[in-house]
Amino acid sequence: MHITSESAELFRHLSAEKAAFYRCIMDVFAAAKRQYRLQLRPDEVLAEADWAGTPARIEDVSAALTQLTAWGNLESHPDTARVSTLNDFYRARFLYRLSHGGEAVESALAVFVQTLQRRAELQTVALEDIASRLQALQALVSEPETDVAKTHATLRDLVRVFESLAENAQAFMASVARSIELQQAEATAVASYKRRLIEYLERFIGDLVRRSNAIARCIIDLEPHVDALLTRIAEREARDAAPGDPGEQADARLGYRLAWQERWKGLRGWFLSTGHEPPQAELLRARARSAIPQLLAAIAALNERRSGRSDRSADFRVLATWFAACSDDGEAHRLARAAFALNPARHFLFDTDADAGTDVPASMSWSDAPPLRIHPRLREYGEAAARGPLPRVKDRSGDRARLARHLVEEARQVEAARRRLATGKPARLSQLSDLDRHAFGLFLGLLGEALTEQAGPDAPVDRLTGDGTLHVRLAPLAPESRAEIATPDGIFAGRDHVITITPTGDAR
């Protein structure tokens, strides 16, 4: 966007010599606009402005108003309301109001200050509001005749709440690493802040896990009605479009519809996975969880600074006392291996000769290992390949075909595991027969997602998976019950549960 010199004049008062004086005057006009007052006189500006303890004169205010009018921030009109004599009529008196450009500058400055002063927040209340708005939409679309006006109002409220949640979450993810200044902070203040932040993050993570499941269910239930609903809302908004050609009206309806589809796509991507991408709520939960070890690491660094920096000579002196305390040479050798990572070397061979292609065990000494042949060119020039034309590009079509077959086979095995486990029928864990590696991996992932939402060891769990394709119901049995599942990697054992895995289409 090109900014003309006339537009730049609107910001001149911010860098002028009397910038603070000009801002006091513009604050009065901004407040008058919020109060729906159209025009102000110089004496009203003098009386209402906050001069920060420094009195101002009416002559200075009049001169500043004239200068702001010249820069384009204000508009002036002759004031004839207080004329009582002919001399008053010929004396220059003006009423001032914000110009169109001045309003734009004040709005931009207000947004700028608000953005700088805003603190990143994780809004648990917004999650509750989103769930309630989605439930209200479900109730509206289930009626025989959908009220488009109520649906439109509910959807606009939902979008406003969701945009606030997304903006604050994005600000949190970008600034959580910079939210604490440990360089100048006191230890007691840092410890207190650590407790509050960890409690804050744990409360938000728990609420996010609980509410994401219900929100994802509502979104899935609304999916069949979304296209028709957004089309009717776009037509309702298009009725307020400015009159024009029929083609322009159709373009306006299409633009409104595409905008609502993009908003719904963003809402859906926050709580349901799209393709191979996890939902944004899962990423936010992971980022919030990672903030806790970051804070603990910062606390550890603070404690290390308080205890004093340790240099290498002090470390070696402490290590020498440990060596002196060793009872025998074997213990000293174990300490040396742990301190200096003196582990057996692993031999790496890249010779292509048949004699040199045999594997060398890691326990073999370098003196007993076969010699490594190095090309003389590598010794002389630092590179083994002779200069010249580049080698021909290798044909990787066979490798790509093998990789494709491998991916197809892996997808087939995963789908077979889903068909085996997602039967929609309750089954005890002890009744599950031997599971192959793919089936056990799927089962372990579903079990882990369900247990993260469990309120207690004896509480049942209803959980929708992160991708929204499976519904898991897990009910614990008696505490003394036990289940054992044979896997290729060993026996998986624990308390017995009744698990029901249902595809979301059947669950609906």
TORMARDREN-879643 format. One line per 5 residues: their letters; for each residue x, y, z of C-alpha. Coordinates in steps of 0.5 Angstrom, whole numbers, plus 500, padded with zeros to 3 digits. Each point is the difference from the previous one (the first is absolute). Layout:
# residues N
A) X,Y,Z; ...
***
This chain:
# residues 508
MHITS) 500,500,500; 503,507,498; 500,505,505; 499,507,497; 503,506,503
ESAEL) 493,503,502; 499,494,504; 507,501,503; 498,507,503; 495,497,504
FRHLS) 505,497,505; 504,506,500; 498,502,507; 503,494,503; 507,502,498
AEKAA) 499,508,501; 503,504,505; 494,501,504; 498,492,499; 497,500,507
FYRCI) 496,506,499; 497,497,494; 498,494,503; 496,503,506; 496,503,494
MDVFA) 499,494,496; 498,496,506; 495,505,502; 497,499,493; 500,493,500
AAKRQ) 496,500,507; 495,504,496; 499,496,495; 499,494,505; 495,504,503
YRLQL) 497,502,493; 501,507,501; 501,503,493; 504,507,501; 504,503,505
RPDEV) 502,507,501; 507,503,502; 498,501,507; 497,494,501; 506,496,498
LAEAD) 504,505,505; 495,498,506; 500,492,498; 507,498,498; 504,497,505
WAGTP) 507,505,500; 503,496,506; 501,505,505; 502,506,495; 495,505,498
ARIED) 499,502,493; 498,506,497; 494,501,495; 505,503,495; 504,494,500
VSAAL) 494,495,499; 497,504,494; 507,500,497; 501,493,501; 493,499,497
TQLTA) 502,504,494; 506,496,499; 496,493,501; 495,502,495; 506,502,495
WGNLE) 503,493,501; 493,497,498; 498,497,507; 495,505,501; 494,504,496
SHPDT) 498,507,502; 494,503,499; 498,507,501; 496,501,507; 494,505,499
ARVST) 496,498,506; 503,505,505; 500,506,496; 497,506,503; 503,506,497
LNDFY) 503,501,493; 507,500,502; 499,493,503; 497,498,493; 507,502,497
RARFL) 504,497,505; 503,493,498; 496,495,505; 500,493,498; 497,493,502
YRLSH) 505,494,499; 499,493,499; 504,494,498; 501,499,493; 499,493,497
GGEAV) 508,499,500; 500,502,507; 495,495,502; 504,495,496; 507,502,504
ESALA) 496,500,507; 498,493,499; 506,498,497; 504,502,506; 495,497,505
VFVQT) 501,494,497; 507,500,500; 500,502,508; 495,495,501; 505,494,497
LQRRA) 506,503,503; 496,499,507; 497,494,499; 502,494,504; 500,493,497
ELQTV) 494,496,503; 498,493,500; 492,501,500; 497,494,503; 493,504,500
ALEDI) 501,501,493; 500,492,499; 493,500,504; 497,505,496; 502,497,493
ASRLQ) 497,493,503; 493,504,502; 500,504,493; 501,493,496; 494,497,505
ALQAL) 496,506,498; 501,499,493; 498,492,500; 494,502,504; 498,505,494
VSEPE) 502,496,494; 496,494,503; 493,504,500; 496,499,494; 500,507,498
TDVAK) 507,503,501; 500,507,503; 506,504,495; 500,506,504; 501,496,507
THATL) 505,495,496; 504,506,497; 500,504,507; 503,493,504; 505,499,494
RDLVR) 503,507,501; 500,500,507; 504,493,499; 505,503,495; 501,506,505
VFESL) 502,495,506; 504,495,495; 504,506,497; 501,503,507; 503,493,503
AENAQ) 504,499,493; 503,507,501; 502,499,507; 502,493,499; 505,502,495
AFMAS) 503,505,504; 501,496,506; 503,495,495; 505,505,498; 501,504,506
VARSI) 500,494,506; 508,499,499; 501,508,501; 494,501,506; 505,499,506
ELQQA) 506,504,501; 505,496,504; 506,505,500; 498,505,504; 494,496,504
EATAV) 501,498,507; 500,493,502; 493,500,505; 497,504,494; 502,495,495
ASYKR) 498,494,504; 493,503,501; 499,502,493; 502,493,498; 495,497,505
RLIEY) 494,504,497; 502,499,493; 501,493,500; 493,500,504; 497,504,494
LERFI) 503,496,495; 497,493,503; 493,503,501; 500,502,493; 503,494,497
GDLVR) 495,496,504; 494,504,497; 503,500,493; 500,492,500; 493,500,503
RSNAI) 496,505,496; 504,498,493; 496,493,500; 493,504,501; 502,505,495
ARCII) 503,495,495; 493,496,501; 496,506,498; 504,502,494; 499,493,497
DLEPH) 493,500,502; 499,507,496; 504,498,494; 494,497,496; 496,507,501
VDALL) 506,505,499; 500,501,493; 493,502,499; 500,504,507; 506,504,497
TRIAE) 496,501,494; 494,503,503; 504,504,504; 504,503,494; 494,502,497
REARD) 497,503,506; 507,505,500; 499,501,493; 494,504,501; 504,505,503
AAPGD) 504,501,494; 501,506,496; 495,500,494; 504,499,493; 499,495,495
PGEQA) 497,493,500; 507,497,500; 503,504,505; 494,498,505; 502,493,498
DARLG) 508,501,501; 498,503,507; 496,494,502; 506,496,498; 505,504,504
YRLAW) 496,499,506; 499,493,499; 507,499,499; 502,504,506; 495,496,505
QERWK) 503,493,497; 507,503,502; 498,501,507; 497,494,501; 506,496,497
GLRGW) 504,504,505; 496,498,506; 499,493,497; 508,499,499; 501,503,508
FLSTG) 496,494,503; 500,494,494; 506,498,496; 501,501,493; 503,495,496
HEPPQ) 507,499,503; 500,506,504; 498,500,507; 495,505,503; 502,506,502
AELLR) 498,499,507; 504,494,501; 506,504,498; 498,506,505; 500,494,505
ARARS) 507,498,499; 502,507,500; 497,501,506; 503,494,503; 507,501,498
AIPQL) 500,507,503; 500,496,507; 507,497,499; 502,507,497; 498,503,506
LAAIA) 504,495,505; 506,500,495; 500,508,502; 499,499,507; 506,495,500
ALNER) 504,505,496; 498,505,506; 502,496,505; 507,498,497; 502,507,499
RSGRS) 498,501,508; 504,495,502; 506,502,496; 503,498,493; 505,494,500
DRSAD) 506,500,496; 504,495,497; 505,499,505; 495,500,506; 497,494,496
FRVLA) 506,496,499; 502,501,507; 493,497,502; 501,494,495; 507,499,503
TWFAA) 497,499,507; 496,495,497; 505,496,497; 504,500,506; 494,497,504
CSDDG) 500,494,495; 501,494,503; 503,496,494; 502,501,493; 494,497,497
EAHRL) 496,506,504; 505,505,497; 499,498,493; 492,500,501; 501,507,503
ARAAF) 504,502,494; 496,497,495; 494,504,503; 503,506,500; 504,501,494
ALNPA) 495,495,495; 506,495,499; 496,495,497; 502,495,495; 501,503,493
RHFLF) 495,497,494; 504,499,494; 497,503,494; 502,497,493; 499,503,493
DTDAD) 504,496,496; 497,496,494; 505,494,500; 497,493,502; 506,499,505
AGTDV) 499,507,504; 492,499,500; 500,496,506; 497,503,506; 505,501,506
PASMS) 497,500,507; 500,506,504; 504,496,505; 506,499,496; 506,505,501
WSDAP) 502,505,494; 507,496,500; 497,493,499; 495,503,495; 501,500,492
PLRIH) 503,506,497; 496,505,497; 502,501,493; 500,508,498; 501,502,493
PRLRE) 506,504,499; 496,506,497; 496,501,506; 507,501,504; 502,505,495
YGEAA) 494,504,498; 495,499,505; 495,496,495; 500,493,497; 496,502,494
ARGPL) 504,502,494; 498,507,497; 496,499,493; 493,500,498; 495,498,505
PRVKD) 498,493,501; 493,498,497; 494,500,504; 498,494,503; 493,497,498
RSGDR) 496,500,506; 494,497,497; 501,493,503; 501,503,507; 494,504,499
ARLAR) 495,494,498; 503,496,506; 498,506,505; 493,501,497; 499,492,501
HLVEE) 503,501,507; 495,506,501; 494,496,497; 501,494,504; 501,504,507
ARQVE) 494,504,498; 496,493,499; 503,497,506; 498,506,504; 493,500,497
AARRR) 499,493,502; 502,501,507; 494,506,500; 495,495,498; 503,494,505
LATGK) 499,505,506; 495,505,498; 494,495,500; 495,505,504; 499,494,505
PARLS) 503,500,507; 505,495,502; 505,499,506; 507,501,499; 502,493,502
QLSDL) 495,497,495; 505,504,494; 504,494,497; 507,501,497; 501,507,497
DRHAF) 505,501,494; 504,506,501; 495,505,496; 494,498,504; 504,500,506
GLFLG) 503,507,498; 493,503,498; 497,497,507; 505,503,504; 499,507,497
LLGEA) 492,499,501; 502,498,507; 504,506,502; 495,505,497; 495,497,504
LTEQA) 504,500,507; 502,507,499; 493,502,501; 498,496,506; 498,503,506
GPDAP) 502,495,504; 503,492,500; 492,498,501; 497,505,496; 497,498,493
VDRLT) 503,504,494; 496,502,493; 505,503,495; 500,502,493; 507,499,497
GDGTL) 504,506,497; 499,498,493; 492,500,502; 500,493,496; 499,495,506
HVRLA) 496,501,507; 503,496,506; 496,498,506; 504,497,506; 497,497,506
PLAPE) 505,498,506; 498,493,503; 502,498,507; 507,502,503; 502,493,501
SRAEI) 498,498,493; 506,499,495; 501,500,492; 506,497,496; 501,502,493
ATPDG) 505,496,496; 504,504,495; 506,499,496; 504,505,504; 498,496,507
IFAGR) 494,500,505; 496,506,501; 496,499,507; 496,504,504; 493,501,503
DHVIT) 495,497,496; 495,505,497; 494,500,495; 501,504,494; 496,501,494
ITPTG) 503,503,494; 495,503,495; 500,504,493; 497,507,501; 495,498,494
DAR) 498,495,504; 500,504,507; 496,505,497
***
